[in-house]
Amino acid sequence: EKDTDGDGLEDGPEVKEHGSNPRLVDTDGDTLSDFDEVTVYLTNPANRDSDGDGALDSVEVNPEFATDPNDVNSVPDVIVAVQSGPWMAPSTWGGTAPVAGMKYAALTGISNELISSAGAFAGDSLTLIGSKLTLGHSGAASVNLVLSGATVESVADNSLGGKITFVGASTIDVGDNELTINALLSGSAGATFTGGTSSDPAGDVLINGPASELSGDVNIFGTQVSILSPSGLGGGAVLGREGEGDLLIAGGGLAIGATTKFCGDLLIQGDNFVLAFAADLQVRDLKGVNPDGSIQFSLREIL
């Protein structure tokens, strides 16, 4: 049989059995494909809220919330943005502005971009799943931010406090601006800081928060990162096992202004970088690496 939209479901069953549109990969627009709804999650591909509990199927199946999309009594404790917009605007959240005591989330495909404002985000937390937070404010803002495959993009000189947790590899892009991070950095997924390119670095990231709880890799691509507080980036014993927490620099630079520890290696890619030390940096090894990850040299082996 024909599969007009190429989603893995044949046209006939889509119409006769599932009530989905054979010309649309995602009939109900909940960001889950019709195929996944039918074969993986056993949800209704023609209804974005299969159990009618007020939460989108895509929110319920997300590991960040992990509730049952087919059980009306299993409801995620989160409010999801209904469109892109300012992070405190009622219209972004379906009519009511964020308030304390509630958790909030933005999912790509539904709310691709939120825009910050100065001051604190009123909700207890803000989770970005594949979407973007644009730091458009001037001065300081604060938020308990959870990132999963997300991007934080600074379009002005500003600062961000609170907490940033990396649960899925995510990127902080400062462009040609200066971003001061006063937030606690945590999480086990990769964190990338960027601004320009490896050949044309741009922007500055100033890390001035509490001792980091990051246990994943940190990548610096085409920007300058300055660590101003002890282990504000990376971490020490919190990294746990040997081999975690590599730090890669590919264009730009790293300035160590306060004692910092990584359990893994310091990896240098290319020759367009600057290292500046006003305090100690502890790593397992210093290695030169190629773009494909292969090792050019190991300082430990040389010594």
Salt bridges, closest charged atoms under 4 A:
GLU153 OE1 - LYS132 NZ 3.50
GLU242 OE2 - ARG284 NH1 3.98
GLU244 OE2 - ARG241 NH2 2.56
ASP246 OD1 - ARG284 NH2 3.83
ASP265 OD1 - ARG284 NE 2.85
ASP265 OD2 - LYS287 NZ 3.06
